[in-house]
């Protein structure tokens, strides 16, 4: 299991799980101090071919107030567990790109999607590509965990490692 702490803006949308409501809400500013950013720890798990990311709590970056376990829906008053609220990243159906996810802050970043597509279409079909993927899966969680708390390291990895890979991936023809 790897984990990293990622910044989350207050305007992120989450969904109430009450079947009669289902409202889309924004996280909103911290009710304690009005701050607009939060930090959340993402714990990455892998089961078979699927990777999961869990967010057990969200913390205000200014006053350290913690939303633990649940968010209250302003529409219906129901409580939604954070891990079921749809905050990014909760789960992805394809294996995560751990280092790129930490470098760009989200598994849904366009750059991460491009790398995932490159992996799935240009590496996965070939034996050598699958070996590279397996090595990456073994090594990348610890690297991602190390760079997660170091902004300069994330920037360096993004510029020196991920960006060159993105240039290569963007030049590759799409596979049918």
VEXPA-590054 format. One record per atom (N, C-alpha, C): x, y, z; residue number from 0. Coordinates in steps of 0.02 Angstrom, whole numbers, padded with zeros to 5 digits, always signed. Atoms other than C-alpha are relative to their C-alpha. Layout:
REM residues N
+--------+--------+--------+------+
|     xx |     yy |     zz | resi |
+--------+--------+--------+------+
|      X |      Y |      Z |  NUM |
...
+--------+--------+--------+------+
//
This chain:
REM residues 176
+--------+--------+--------+------+
|     xx |     yy |     zz | resi |
+--------+--------+--------+------+
| +00042 | -00059 | +00000 |    0 |
| +00000 | +00000 | +00000 |    0 |
| +00044 | +00062 | +00000 |    0 |
| -00034 | -00064 | +00001 |    1 |
| +00062 | +00173 | -00045 |    1 |
| -00050 | +00053 | +00022 |    1 |
| +00046 | -00054 | -00016 |    2 |
| -00009 | +00336 | +00016 |    2 |
| +00033 | +00066 | -00017 |    2 |
| -00026 | -00067 | +00014 |    3 |
| +00009 | +00518 | -00026 |    3 |
| -00051 | +00051 | +00023 |    3 |
| +00044 | -00055 | -00021 |    4 |
| -00063 | +00684 | +00032 |    4 |
| -00006 | +00047 | -00059 |    4 |
| +00014 | -00040 | +00059 |    5 |
| -00144 | +00787 | -00105 |    5 |
| -00046 | +00057 | +00019 |    5 |
| +00043 | -00058 | -00012 |    6 |
| -00223 | +00960 | -00105 |    6 |
| -00065 | -00006 | -00038 |    6 |
| +00068 | +00004 | +00028 |    7 |
| -00410 | +00969 | -00139 |    7 |
| -00031 | +00069 | +00006 |    7 |
| +00033 | -00065 | -00003 |    8 |
| -00500 | +01131 | -00184 |    8 |
| -00071 | -00007 | +00027 |    8 |
| +00066 | +00001 | -00031 |    9 |
| -00661 | +01177 | -00094 |    9 |
| -00056 | -00005 | -00051 |    9 |
| +00053 | +00003 | +00050 |   10 |
| -00756 | +01183 | -00260 |   10 |
| -00010 | -00069 | -00031 |   10 |
| +00008 | +00068 | +00026 |   11 |
| -00739 | +00996 | -00290 |   11 |
| -00071 | -00024 | +00015 |   11 |
| +00069 | +00024 | -00007 |   12 |
| -00907 | +00909 | -00315 |   12 |
| -00001 | -00069 | +00030 |   12 |
| +00012 | +00067 | -00028 |   13 |
| -00967 | +00762 | -00212 |   13 |
| -00075 | -00014 | -00003 |   13 |
| +00070 | +00020 | +00008 |   14 |
| -01130 | +00665 | -00223 |   14 |
| -00027 | -00033 | +00063 |   14 |
| +00036 | +00030 | -00057 |   15 |
| -01252 | +00623 | -00082 |   15 |
| -00021 | -00071 | -00019 |   15 |
| +00018 | +00070 | +00016 |   16 |
| -01282 | +00435 | -00072 |   16 |
| -00072 | -00017 | +00019 |   16 |
| +00070 | +00013 | -00015 |   17 |
| -01460 | +00452 | -00006 |   17 |
| -00037 | -00010 | -00066 |   17 |
| +00032 | +00019 | +00063 |   18 |
| -01561 | +00365 | -00143 |   18 |
| -00055 | +00049 | -00020 |   18 |
| +00053 | -00048 | +00015 |   19 |
| -01701 | +00494 | -00129 |   19 |
| +00027 | +00069 | -00016 |   19 |
| -00029 | -00066 | +00011 |   20 |
| -01581 | +00641 | -00143 |   20 |
| +00049 | -00001 | -00058 |   20 |
| -00051 | +00004 | +00053 |   21 |
| -01422 | +00606 | -00244 |   21 |
| +00027 | +00068 | -00021 |   21 |
| -00021 | -00068 | +00018 |   22 |
| -01382 | +00793 | -00242 |   22 |
| +00075 | +00004 | -00010 |   22 |
| -00071 | -00015 | +00009 |   23 |
| -01216 | +00854 | -00309 |   23 |
| +00014 | +00063 | +00041 |   23 |
| -00018 | -00054 | -00045 |   24 |
| -01134 | +00967 | -00181 |   24 |
| +00073 | +00018 | -00009 |   24 |
| -00071 | -00016 | -00003 |   25 |
| -00971 | +01061 | -00169 |   25 |
| +00022 | -00007 | +00072 |   25 |
| -00027 | +00008 | -00067 |   26 |
| -00859 | +01030 | -00022 |   26 |
| -00007 | +00066 | +00038 |   26 |
| +00009 | -00066 | -00030 |   27 |
| -00862 | +01218 | +00012 |   27 |
| +00058 | +00020 | +00045 |   27 |
| -00054 | -00024 | -00043 |   28 |
| -00750 | +01325 | +00120 |   28 |
| -00004 | -00033 | +00069 |   28 |
| -00003 | +00028 | -00067 |   29 |
| -00696 | +01263 | +00291 |   29 |
| -00049 | +00037 | +00044 |   29 |
| +00049 | -00034 | -00043 |   30 |
| -00839 | +01298 | +00412 |   30 |
| +00032 | +00033 | +00061 |   30 |
| -00034 | -00027 | -00058 |   31 |
| -00712 | +01338 | +00547 |   31 |
| +00037 | +00066 | -00016 |   31 |
| -00041 | -00059 | +00014 |   32 |
| -00601 | +01467 | +00458 |   32 |
| -00012 | +00030 | -00069 |   32 |
| +00014 | -00027 | +00066 |   33 |
| -00668 | +01492 | +00280 |   33 |
| +00052 | -00015 | -00053 |   33 |
| -00053 | +00018 | +00047 |   34 |
| -00511 | +01421 | +00197 |   34 |
| -00029 | -00039 | -00059 |   34 |
| +00026 | +00032 | +00061 |   35 |
| -00535 | +01357 | +00019 |   35 |
| +00038 | -00063 | -00022 |   35 |
| -00036 | +00061 | +00019 |   36 |
| -00411 | +01212 | +00015 |   36 |
| +00005 | -00049 | +00057 |   36 |
| -00006 | +00055 | -00047 |   37 |
| -00398 | +01046 | +00100 |   37 |
| +00056 | -00046 | -00022 |   37 |
| -00048 | +00052 | +00016 |   38 |
| -00272 | +00906 | +00107 |   38 |
| -00035 | -00066 | +00015 |   38 |
| +00026 | +00066 | -00016 |   39 |
| -00324 | +00726 | +00095 |   39 |
| +00054 | -00051 | -00014 |   39 |
| -00049 | +00054 | +00009 |   40 |
| -00221 | +00570 | +00114 |   40 |
| -00033 | -00053 | -00042 |   40 |
| +00026 | +00052 | +00045 |   41 |
| -00247 | +00448 | -00027 |   41 |
| +00040 | -00063 | +00014 |   41 |
| -00033 | +00065 | -00011 |   42 |
| -00208 | +00268 | +00016 |   42 |
| -00015 | -00043 | -00061 |   42 |
| +00008 | +00039 | +00062 |   43 |
| -00178 | +00165 | -00140 |   43 |
| +00007 | -00074 | +00015 |   43 |
| +00000 | +00072 | -00008 |   44 |
| -00220 | -00019 | -00142 |   44 |
| -00004 | -00032 | -00069 |   44 |
| +00005 | +00036 | +00063 |   45 |
| -00204 | -00146 | -00279 |   45 |
| -00027 | -00070 | +00013 |   45 |
| +00027 | +00067 | -00005 |   46 |
| -00310 | -00301 | -00298 |   46 |
| -00005 | -00027 | -00070 |   46 |
| +00000 | +00027 | +00068 |   47 |
| -00274 | -00404 | -00452 |   47 |
| +00019 | +00055 | -00049 |   47 |
| -00013 | -00051 | +00051 |   48 |
| -00285 | -00288 | -00602 |   48 |
| -00031 | +00067 | +00016 |   48 |
| +00033 | -00062 | -00016 |   49 |
| -00384 | -00153 | -00514 |   49 |
| +00035 | +00035 | +00058 |   49 |
| -00029 | -00040 | -00053 |   50 |
| -00311 | -00013 | -00409 |   50 |
| -00055 | +00043 | +00031 |   50 |
| +00049 | -00041 | -00035 |   51 |
| -00412 | +00079 | -00279 |   51 |
| +00035 | +00053 | +00040 |   51 |
| -00026 | -00054 | -00042 |   52 |
| -00383 | +00242 | -00190 |   52 |
| -00053 | +00017 | +00051 |   52 |
| +00048 | -00015 | -00053 |   53 |
| -00465 | +00277 | -00024 |   53 |
| +00019 | +00065 | +00034 |   53 |
| -00010 | -00062 | -00036 |   54 |
| -00486 | +00445 | +00062 |   54 |
| -00035 | -00007 | +00067 |   54 |
| +00033 | +00009 | -00064 |   55 |
| -00517 | +00414 | +00247 |   55 |
| -00021 | +00065 | +00034 |   55 |
| +00019 | -00064 | -00030 |   56 |
| -00522 | +00599 | +00298 |   56 |
| +00028 | +00058 | -00040 |   56 |
| -00020 | -00061 | +00034 |   57 |
| -00506 | +00776 | +00233 |   57 |
| +00018 | +00052 | +00053 |   57 |
| -00023 | -00047 | -00051 |   58 |
| -00409 | +00911 | +00329 |   58 |
| +00009 | +00069 | -00031 |   58 |
| -00010 | -00070 | +00022 |   59 |
| -00414 | +01101 | +00311 |   59 |
| +00075 | +00017 | +00002 |   59 |
| -00071 | -00017 | +00002 |   60 |
| -00243 | +01167 | +00259 |   60 |
| +00017 | +00059 | +00045 |   60 |
| -00013 | -00058 | -00042 |   61 |
| -00263 | +01321 | +00369 |   61 |
| -00007 | -00014 | +00075 |   61 |
| +00013 | +00009 | -00072 |   62 |
| -00342 | +01272 | +00535 |   62 |
| +00004 | -00074 | +00022 |   62 |
| -00006 | +00072 | -00013 |   63 |
| -00320 | +01081 | +00524 |   63 |
| -00065 | -00033 | +00024 |   63 |
| +00064 | +00033 | -00016 |   64 |
| -00506 | +01048 | +00553 |   64 |
| -00006 | -00062 | -00045 |   64 |
| +00004 | +00063 | +00037 |   65 |
| -00540 | +00869 | +00499 |   65 |
| -00073 | -00020 | -00011 |   65 |
| +00063 | +00034 | +00016 |   66 |
| -00691 | +00801 | +00408 |   66 |
| +00017 | -00074 | +00002 |   66 |
| -00017 | +00070 | -00003 |   67 |
| -00680 | +00623 | +00463 |   67 |
| -00061 | -00043 | -00015 |   67 |
| +00047 | +00053 | +00018 |   68 |
| -00778 | +00482 | +00387 |   68 |
| -00061 | +00022 | -00041 |   68 |
| +00062 | -00016 | +00035 |   69 |
| -00934 | +00577 | +00327 |   69 |
| -00006 | +00074 | -00016 |   69 |
| +00017 | -00068 | +00019 |   70 |
| -00997 | +00734 | +00240 |   70 |
| -00077 | +00006 | +00005 |   70 |
| +00072 | -00010 | -00007 |   71 |
| -01170 | +00806 | +00278 |   71 |
| -00027 | +00036 | -00061 |   71 |
| +00031 | -00029 | +00060 |   72 |
| -01280 | +00841 | +00127 |   72 |
| -00042 | +00060 | +00021 |   72 |
| +00039 | -00059 | -00018 |   73 |
| -01348 | +01019 | +00136 |   73 |
| -00072 | -00003 | -00028 |   73 |
| +00067 | +00005 | +00030 |   74 |
| -01499 | +00967 | +00030 |   74 |
| -00049 | -00040 | +00043 |   74 |
| +00046 | +00045 | -00036 |   75 |
| -01570 | +00823 | +00133 |   75 |
| +00021 | -00014 | +00072 |   75 |
| -00024 | +00011 | -00068 |   76 |
| -01464 | +00818 | +00292 |   76 |
| +00030 | -00069 | +00011 |   76 |
| -00029 | +00067 | -00007 |   77 |
| -01404 | +00639 | +00259 |   77 |
| +00076 | +00005 | +00004 |   77 |
| -00072 | +00004 | -00004 |   78 |
| -01226 | +00590 | +00298 |   78 |
| +00026 | -00049 | -00052 |   78 |
| -00031 | +00042 | +00052 |   79 |
| -01118 | +00519 | +00157 |   79 |
| +00071 | -00016 | +00021 |   79 |
| -00070 | +00016 | -00016 |   80 |
| -00959 | +00422 | +00196 |   80 |
| +00046 | +00031 | -00053 |   80 |
| -00047 | -00033 | +00046 |   81 |
| -00810 | +00514 | +00120 |   81 |
| +00020 | -00048 | -00056 |   81 |
| -00023 | +00046 | +00052 |   82 |
| -00755 | +00357 | +00029 |   82 |
| -00054 | -00018 | -00051 |   82 |
| +00054 | +00012 | +00048 |   83 |
| -00926 | +00346 | -00057 |   83 |
| -00026 | +00065 | -00032 |   83 |
| +00025 | -00065 | +00023 |   84 |
| -00946 | +00532 | -00096 |   84 |
| +00020 | +00017 | -00071 |   84 |
| -00020 | -00013 | +00069 |   85 |
| -00863 | +00522 | -00267 |   85 |
| +00054 | +00052 | -00006 |   85 |
| -00056 | -00046 | +00005 |   86 |
| -00719 | +00637 | -00222 |   86 |
| +00057 | -00032 | -00038 |   86 |
| -00055 | +00031 | +00037 |   87 |
| -00573 | +00610 | -00340 |   87 |
| +00060 | -00009 | +00046 |   87 |
| +00012 | +00061 | +00037 |   88 |
| -00487 | +00488 | -00334 |   88 |
| -00027 | -00053 | +00047 |   88 |
| +00026 | +00054 | -00042 |   89 |
| -00598 | +00353 | -00258 |   89 |
| +00020 | -00067 | -00030 |   89 |
| -00023 | +00063 | +00029 |   90 |
| -00571 | +00211 | -00379 |   90 |
| +00006 | +00010 | -00075 |   90 |
| -00008 | +00000 | +00072 |   91 |
| -00515 | +00181 | -00555 |   91 |
| -00003 | -00072 | -00023 |   91 |
| +00008 | +00068 | +00023 |   92 |
| -00554 | +00029 | -00658 |   92 |
| +00063 | -00027 | -00033 |   92 |
| -00064 | +00020 | +00029 |   93 |
| -00381 | +00027 | -00737 |   93 |
| +00054 | +00012 | +00051 |   93 |
| -00054 | -00010 | -00049 |   94 |
| -00218 | +00012 | -00640 |   94 |
| +00024 | +00072 | +00000 |   94 |
| -00023 | -00069 | -00008 |   95 |
| -00154 | +00176 | -00573 |   95 |
| +00071 | +00010 | -00025 |   95 |
| -00068 | -00022 | +00015 |   96 |
| -00001 | +00269 | -00636 |   96 |
| +00021 | +00039 | +00062 |   96 |
| -00013 | -00029 | -00065 |   97 |
| +00063 | +00303 | -00461 |   97 |
| +00041 | +00064 | -00002 |   97 |
| -00045 | -00057 | +00001 |   98 |
| +00206 | +00423 | -00498 |   98 |
| -00033 | +00059 | -00036 |   98 |
| +00033 | -00054 | +00037 |   99 |
| +00111 | +00524 | -00629 |   99 |
| -00060 | +00028 | +00040 |   99 |
| +00057 | -00022 | -00041 |  100 |
| -00042 | +00531 | -00514 |  100 |
| +00023 | +00049 | +00054 |  100 |
| -00027 | -00045 | -00052 |  101 |
| +00062 | +00608 | -00374 |  101 |
| +00030 | +00063 | -00032 |  101 |
| -00032 | -00058 | +00033 |  102 |
| +00159 | +00721 | -00494 |  102 |
| -00052 | +00050 | -00024 |  102 |
| +00052 | -00045 | +00026 |  103 |
| -00002 | +00792 | -00568 |  103 |
| -00058 | +00010 | +00048 |  103 |
| +00049 | -00012 | -00052 |  104 |
| -00110 | +00778 | -00411 |  104 |
| -00066 | -00036 | -00006 |  104 |
| +00064 | +00035 | +00008 |  105 |
| -00249 | +00669 | -00479 |  105 |
| +00008 | -00056 | -00052 |  105 |
| -00002 | +00052 | +00051 |  106 |
| -00273 | +00504 | -00572 |  106 |
| -00042 | +00019 | -00060 |  106 |
| +00042 | -00022 | +00055 |  107 |
| -00396 | +00600 | -00682 |  107 |
| +00031 | +00056 | -00040 |  107 |
| -00034 | -00052 | +00039 |  108 |
| -00270 | +00728 | -00744 |  108 |
| +00009 | -00025 | -00072 |  108 |
| -00006 | +00019 | +00071 |  109 |
| -00262 | +00728 | -00935 |  109 |
| +00067 | -00034 | -00014 |  109 |
| -00066 | +00029 | +00011 |  110 |
| -00075 | +00689 | -00930 |  110 |
| +00003 | -00073 | +00024 |  110 |
| +00001 | +00068 | -00027 |  111 |
| -00106 | +00535 | -00822 |  111 |
| -00041 | -00046 | -00046 |  111 |
| +00041 | +00039 | +00046 |  112 |
| -00243 | +00476 | -00940 |  112 |
| +00039 | -00018 | -00064 |  112 |
| -00040 | +00013 | +00059 |  113 |
| -00124 | +00493 | -01089 |  113 |
| +00051 | -00056 | +00014 |  113 |
| -00048 | +00052 | -00017 |  114 |
| +00008 | +00389 | -01000 |  114 |
| -00033 | -00068 | +00009 |  114 |
| +00037 | +00062 | -00009 |  115 |
| -00120 | +00258 | -00951 |  115 |
| -00019 | -00031 | -00067 |  115 |
| +00019 | +00024 | +00067 |  116 |
| -00180 | +00246 | -01130 |  116 |
| +00062 | -00027 | -00037 |  116 |
| -00063 | +00023 | +00030 |  117 |
| +00001 | +00230 | -01191 |  117 |
| +00018 | -00069 | +00028 |  117 |
| -00016 | +00064 | -00033 |  118 |
| +00032 | +00091 | -01065 |  118 |
| -00046 | -00056 | -00027 |  118 |
| +00049 | +00051 | +00020 |  119 |
| -00127 | -00003 | -01114 |  119 |
| +00004 | -00019 | -00073 |  119 |
| +00000 | +00015 | +00071 |  120 |
| -00108 | +00012 | -01302 |  120 |
| +00068 | -00016 | -00030 |  120 |
| -00065 | +00010 | +00031 |  121 |
| +00079 | +00013 | -01333 |  121 |
| +00048 | -00043 | +00041 |  121 |
| -00044 | +00043 | -00041 |  122 |
| +00157 | -00083 | -01188 |  122 |
| -00032 | -00067 | +00017 |  122 |
| +00034 | +00060 | -00024 |  123 |
| +00029 | -00208 | -01123 |  123 |
| -00003 | -00057 | -00051 |  123 |
| +00005 | +00056 | +00048 |  124 |
| +00013 | -00308 | -01286 |  124 |
| +00065 | -00039 | -00010 |  124 |
| -00065 | +00032 | +00014 |  125 |
| +00199 | -00354 | -01287 |  125 |
| +00033 | -00025 | +00064 |  125 |
| -00033 | +00030 | -00058 |  126 |
| +00302 | -00464 | -01171 |  126 |
| +00047 | +00049 | +00033 |  126 |
| -00047 | -00049 | -00028 |  127 |
| +00438 | -00334 | -01147 |  127 |
| -00038 | +00057 | +00034 |  127 |
| +00041 | -00053 | -00028 |  128 |
| +00305 | -00201 | -01116 |  128 |
| -00031 | -00022 | +00067 |  128 |
| +00029 | +00025 | -00062 |  129 |
| +00221 | -00310 | -00983 |  129 |
| +00054 | -00006 | +00055 |  129 |
| -00055 | +00002 | -00049 |  130 |
| +00391 | -00334 | -00898 |  130 |
| +00013 | +00071 | +00027 |  130 |
| -00010 | -00070 | -00020 |  131 |
| +00416 | -00144 | -00895 |  131 |
| -00057 | +00021 | +00047 |  131 |
| +00057 | -00017 | -00041 |  132 |
| +00240 | -00122 | -00824 |  132 |
| +00006 | -00032 | +00069 |  132 |
| -00006 | +00035 | -00064 |  133 |
| +00270 | -00252 | -00689 |  133 |
| +00055 | +00031 | +00044 |  133 |
| -00054 | -00033 | -00038 |  134 |
| +00435 | -00171 | -00636 |  134 |
| -00025 | +00067 | +00027 |  134 |
| +00027 | -00065 | -00021 |  135 |
| +00348 | -00002 | -00631 |  135 |
| -00048 | -00009 | +00059 |  135 |
| +00048 | +00013 | -00054 |  136 |
| +00208 | -00074 | -00523 |  136 |
| +00034 | -00019 | +00065 |  136 |
| -00037 | +00019 | -00061 |  137 |
| +00336 | -00144 | -00401 |  137 |
| +00035 | +00060 | +00031 |  137 |
| -00042 | -00054 | -00025 |  138 |
| +00442 | +00013 | -00387 |  138 |
| -00037 | +00066 | +00011 |  138 |
| +00030 | -00067 | +00000 |  139 |
| +00324 | +00160 | -00416 |  139 |
| -00037 | +00019 | +00064 |  139 |
| +00034 | -00023 | -00061 |  140 |
| +00219 | +00157 | -00256 |  140 |
| +00047 | +00031 | +00051 |  140 |
| -00047 | -00029 | -00049 |  141 |
| +00372 | +00188 | -00147 |  141 |
| +00028 | +00066 | -00025 |  141 |
| -00024 | -00063 | +00028 |  142 |
| +00436 | +00324 | -00265 |  142 |
| -00055 | +00053 | +00007 |  142 |
| +00056 | -00047 | -00006 |  143 |
| +00263 | +00405 | -00269 |  143 |
| -00009 | +00022 | +00072 |  143 |
| +00007 | -00016 | -00070 |  144 |
| +00253 | +00398 | -00081 |  144 |
| +00055 | +00049 | +00022 |  144 |
| -00056 | -00043 | -00019 |  145 |
| +00424 | +00480 | -00065 |  145 |
| -00009 | +00071 | -00028 |  145 |
| +00006 | -00066 | +00030 |  146 |
| +00389 | +00624 | -00187 |  146 |
| -00063 | +00037 | +00021 |  146 |
| +00064 | -00031 | -00016 |  147 |
| +00212 | +00656 | -00123 |  147 |
| +00006 | +00059 | +00047 |  147 |
| -00006 | -00054 | -00050 |  148 |
| +00269 | +00765 | +00022 |  148 |
| +00055 | +00050 | -00018 |  148 |
| -00056 | -00043 | +00020 |  149 |
| +00407 | +00852 | -00076 |  149 |
| -00017 | +00036 | -00065 |  149 |
| +00020 | -00037 | +00060 |  150 |
| +00344 | +00987 | -00196 |  150 |
| +00055 | +00006 | -00053 |  150 |
| -00055 | -00006 | +00048 |  151 |
| +00515 | +01011 | -00275 |  151 |
| +00013 | -00066 | -00035 |  151 |
| -00010 | +00067 | +00030 |  152 |
| +00534 | +00823 | -00303 |  152 |
| -00056 | -00014 | -00051 |  152 |
| +00056 | +00011 | +00046 |  153 |
| +00360 | +00816 | -00383 |  153 |
| +00011 | +00039 | -00064 |  153 |
| -00013 | -00042 | +00058 |  154 |
| +00406 | +00960 | -00498 |  154 |
| +00056 | -00029 | -00043 |  154 |
| -00057 | +00029 | +00035 |  155 |
| +00573 | +00880 | -00544 |  155 |
| -00021 | -00063 | -00037 |  155 |
| +00024 | +00062 | +00031 |  156 |
| +00491 | +00711 | -00580 |  156 |
| -00046 | +00017 | -00059 |  156 |
| +00046 | -00020 | +00053 |  157 |
| +00355 | +00797 | -00682 |  157 |
| +00038 | +00024 | -00061 |  157 |
| -00037 | -00029 | +00055 |  158 |
| +00482 | +00892 | -00787 |  158 |
| +00051 | -00047 | -00031 |  158 |
| -00056 | +00041 | +00025 |  159 |
| +00624 | +00766 | -00801 |  159 |
| -00020 | -00071 | -00020 |  159 |
| +00019 | +00070 | +00015 |  160 |
| +00530 | +00600 | -00808 |  160 |
| -00067 | -00004 | -00036 |  160 |
| +00067 | +00008 | +00027 |  161 |
| +00344 | +00617 | -00841 |  161 |
| -00009 | +00039 | -00065 |  161 |
| +00009 | -00040 | +00062 |  162 |
| +00349 | +00758 | -00971 |  162 |
| +00033 | -00032 | -00061 |  162 |
| -00029 | +00034 | +00058 |  163 |
| +00473 | +00667 | -01085 |  163 |
| -00040 | -00062 | -00021 |  163 |
| +00042 | +00058 | +00017 |  164 |
| +00365 | +00510 | -01074 |  164 |
| -00064 | +00022 | -00034 |  164 |
| +00061 | -00027 | +00032 |  165 |
| +00213 | +00615 | -01118 |  165 |
| +00013 | +00019 | -00073 |  165 |
| -00017 | -00018 | +00069 |  166 |
| +00301 | +00683 | -01273 |  166 |
| +00003 | -00062 | -00044 |  166 |
| -00004 | +00063 | +00038 |  167 |
| +00337 | +00505 | -01329 |  167 |
| -00070 | -00028 | -00010 |  167 |
| +00067 | +00028 | +00004 |  168 |
| +00160 | +00447 | -01290 |  168 |
| -00043 | +00038 | -00050 |  168 |
| +00040 | -00041 | +00045 |  169 |
| +00083 | +00592 | -01387 |  169 |
| +00019 | -00010 | -00074 |  169 |
| -00023 | +00011 | +00069 |  170 |
| +00188 | +00550 | -01542 |  170 |
| -00021 | -00068 | -00027 |  170 |
| +00017 | +00067 | +00022 |  171 |
| +00131 | +00369 | -01546 |  171 |
| -00068 | +00000 | -00034 |  171 |
| +00065 | +00003 | +00033 |  172 |
| -00008 | +00330 | -01669 |  172 |
| -00050 | -00039 | +00043 |  172 |
| +00050 | +00037 | -00039 |  173 |
| -00172 | +00274 | -01589 |  173 |
| -00007 | -00071 | -00029 |  173 |
| +00010 | +00069 | +00023 |  174 |
| -00199 | +00086 | -01596 |  174 |
| -00074 | -00013 | -00008 |  174 |
| +00071 | +00016 | +00012 |  175 |
| -00361 | +00022 | -01669 |  175 |
| -00021 | -00062 | +00038 |  175 |
+--------+--------+--------+------+
//
